[in-house]
């Protein structure tokens, strides 16, 4: 699955869930997306829930964003860097992020960055429309 396919699929899944939760306040909605709550009440929202696994090793994980508005990607490549193609990057160069390097590609590795899964970050960027938060992530969004 490409980055773009995942984003479009996730935006739709997020929209359907928020339609179900329409009566919650913004605070309640953010709290609802707590990993433990989501794993129990929305087991199909994320494939990691079935494995009782978190995408990031953090105690208080919030799944509202499930991606970061600072992430940028282009499935066709952002730019060539010598003999490799850069496919994704972090526009704020988050201190805990790194780059995954393969034979011909460079991809942003956000596995050690917890930023988009914190309640404070979510409140700062909050919008009930996940797609609106993520619209700058790709030129194709």
C-alpha positions as CSV (number, residue, x, y, z in Angstrom):
1,X,0.0,0.0,0.0
2,X,1.4,3.4,-0.9
3,X,1.4,6.4,1.5
4,X,-1.4,8.1,-0.4
5,X,-3.6,5.0,-0.4
6,X,-3.1,4.6,3.3
7,X,-3.9,8.3,3.9
8,X,-7.1,8.2,1.9
9,X,-8.2,5.0,3.5
10,X,-7.5,6.3,7.0
11,X,-9.3,9.6,6.3
12,X,-12.4,7.7,5.4
13,X,-12.2,5.4,8.4
14,X,-11.7,8.5,10.7
15,X,-14.7,10.3,9.1
16,X,-17.0,7.3,9.7
17,X,-15.9,7.0,13.3
18,X,-16.4,10.7,13.9
19,X,-19.9,10.6,12.5
20,X,-20.7,7.9,15.1
21,X,-19.2,10.1,17.8
22,X,-20.9,13.3,16.7
23,X,-22.4,14.1,20.1
24,X,-19.1,14.2,22.0
25,X,-17.5,17.5,22.8
26,X,-14.0,18.1,21.4
27,X,-12.4,17.2,24.7
28,X,-14.5,14.0,25.0
29,X,-13.6,13.1,21.4
30,X,-9.9,13.5,22.0
31,X,-10.1,11.4,25.2
32,X,-12.1,8.7,23.3
33,X,-9.1,8.2,21.0
34,X,-6.9,7.0,23.9
35,X,-5.1,3.8,22.8
36,X,-6.6,1.6,25.5
37,X,-10.1,2.9,24.9
38,X,-9.8,2.5,21.1
39,X,-8.4,-0.9,21.4
40,X,-11.4,-2.0,23.4
41,X,-14.2,-0.1,21.7
42,X,-12.9,0.3,18.1
43,X,-10.8,-2.9,17.5
44,X,-11.0,-2.6,13.7
45,X,-9.7,1.0,13.6
46,X,-6.1,-0.1,13.7
47,X,-4.6,-3.5,12.9
48,X,-2.2,-3.1,15.8
49,X,-5.1,-3.2,18.3
50,X,-5.6,-6.9,17.6
51,X,-2.0,-7.6,18.5
52,X,-2.2,-5.4,21.6
53,X,0.7,-3.5,20.2
54,X,1.4,0.3,20.0
55,X,2.9,2.0,17.0
56,X,5.0,4.1,19.5
57,X,6.5,2.9,22.8
58,X,4.8,5.6,25.0
59,X,2.7,5.2,28.1
60,X,-0.2,7.6,27.2
61,X,-0.8,7.1,23.4
62,X,-3.6,9.0,21.7
63,X,-4.7,7.7,18.3
64,X,-6.6,10.7,17.0
65,X,-4.1,11.8,14.4
66,X,-2.5,8.4,13.7
67,X,-0.1,10.4,11.5
68,X,1.6,13.7,11.7
69,X,0.8,16.9,9.9
70,X,4.6,17.6,9.7
71,X,5.2,14.5,7.7
72,X,5.6,15.0,3.9
73,X,5.6,12.4,1.2
74,X,5.3,11.9,-2.4
75,X,4.9,8.3,-3.7
76,X,6.7,9.3,-6.9
77,X,9.6,10.8,-4.8
78,X,10.2,14.2,-3.4
79,X,13.7,14.5,-4.9
80,X,16.8,12.6,-5.9
81,X,19.7,12.6,-3.5
82,X,22.7,11.1,-5.3
83,X,21.7,7.5,-6.2
84,X,18.6,7.4,-3.9
85,X,15.1,8.9,-4.0
86,X,13.7,10.7,-1.0
87,X,10.1,9.6,-0.6
88,X,9.2,11.1,2.8
89,X,10.5,13.7,5.3
90,X,9.7,15.7,8.4
91,X,9.4,19.4,7.8
92,X,10.3,20.3,11.4
93,X,13.2,17.8,11.6
94,X,11.9,16.4,14.8
95,X,14.7,15.6,17.2
96,X,13.6,12.0,17.7
97,X,13.1,11.2,14.0
98,X,15.5,9.6,11.7
99,X,15.8,8.5,8.1
100,X,15.4,4.9,6.9
101,X,17.9,4.2,4.2
102,X,17.5,1.3,1.7
103,X,19.5,0.6,-1.5
104,X,17.6,3.1,-3.6
105,X,15.3,5.0,-1.2
106,X,15.1,7.3,1.8
107,X,12.0,7.3,4.0
108,X,11.3,9.3,7.2
109,X,11.3,7.0,10.3
110,X,9.0,8.5,12.8
111,X,8.9,5.5,15.2
112,X,10.8,7.4,17.9
113,X,8.8,10.6,17.6
114,X,5.7,10.7,19.9
115,X,4.6,14.3,19.0
116,X,1.4,13.6,17.1
117,X,0.2,11.1,19.7
118,X,0.2,13.6,22.6
119,X,-2.9,15.3,23.8
120,X,-1.3,18.8,23.7
121,X,-0.3,18.4,20.1
122,X,-3.7,17.1,19.1
123,X,-5.4,20.0,20.8
124,X,-3.1,22.5,19.1
125,X,-3.9,21.0,15.6
126,X,-7.5,19.8,16.4
127,X,-10.1,19.7,13.7
128,X,-12.8,17.0,13.4
129,X,-11.9,16.6,9.8
130,X,-8.7,14.5,9.8
131,X,-8.1,15.2,6.1
132,X,-8.1,19.0,6.8
133,X,-5.3,18.5,9.4
134,X,-3.3,16.3,7.0
135,X,-4.0,18.2,3.7
136,X,-0.4,19.5,3.4
137,X,1.2,16.1,3.9
138,X,1.1,15.3,0.2
139,X,0.5,17.3,-3.0
140,X,-2.1,14.7,-3.9
141,X,-4.3,15.0,-0.7
